[in-house]
Amino acid sequence: MKEKIHPKYYSDAVVTCSCGNTFTTGSTRPSLKVELCSACHPFYTGEKRMVDTAGRIDKFRQRYSKK
């Protein structure tokens, strides 16, 4: 097996969500920024809201509102 080909592993990587929640996990990066976490995701909180990723909902509405 080749030596020194694996990236450095950070066992205390800090994950920061857009809602302000932070927690630590293991990663090959020292810090991560995410849009959704278990504290604000609709599936885990039970809220009835839609998560729009990259404007997909708007694109769908524009495409089918013309007909």
C-alpha positions in Angstrom: 0.0 0.0 0.0 1.3 3.5 -0.8 2.4 5.7 2.0 1.2 9.3 2.5 -1.7 9.3 0.0 -4.6 9.6 2.5 -5.8 13.1 3.5 -5.5 14.3 7.0 -8.5 13.3 9.2 -9.9 15.8 11.7 -11.8 14.1 14.5 -13.1 17.4 15.8 -14.4 19.1 12.6 -16.9 21.8 13.3 -20.1 21.7 11.3 -22.1 25.0 11.1 -25.6 25.2 9.8 -27.3 28.2 8.3 -29.8 28.2 11.2 -26.9 28.8 13.7 -26.7 25.2 15.0 -23.1 23.9 15.4 -21.8 20.4 16.2 -18.6 18.4 15.8 -18.0 15.4 13.7 -15.1 13.6 12.0 -14.1 14.8 8.5 -11.2 15.4 6.1 -12.0 19.1 6.4 -11.5 21.1 9.6 -14.8 23.0 9.2 -18.0 22.5 7.2 -20.9 24.8 6.4 -24.3 23.2 5.6 -27.7 24.6 4.7 -29.8 22.1 6.6 -29.2 20.1 9.8 -31.3 17.8 12.0 -32.4 20.8 14.1 -34.0 22.7 11.2 -34.8 20.1 8.6 -38.6 19.8 8.0 -38.5 16.0 8.2 -37.1 16.0 11.7 -38.9 19.0 13.0 -42.4 18.0 11.7 -42.9 21.4 10.0 -44.8 21.5 6.7 -42.5 23.6 4.5 -40.8 23.1 1.2 -37.0 23.2 0.9 -36.2 24.8 -2.4 -32.8 23.8 -3.7 -31.5 26.0 -6.5 -34.9 27.4 -7.4 -36.4 24.0 -8.6 -39.9 24.8 -7.4 -39.9 28.2 -9.2 -38.6 26.5 -12.4 -41.4 23.9 -12.2 -44.1 26.5 -11.7 -42.8 28.6 -14.6 -42.7 25.7 -16.9 -46.2 24.4 -16.2 -48.0 27.8 -15.7 -47.6 28.6 -19.4 -50.0 25.8 -20.4 
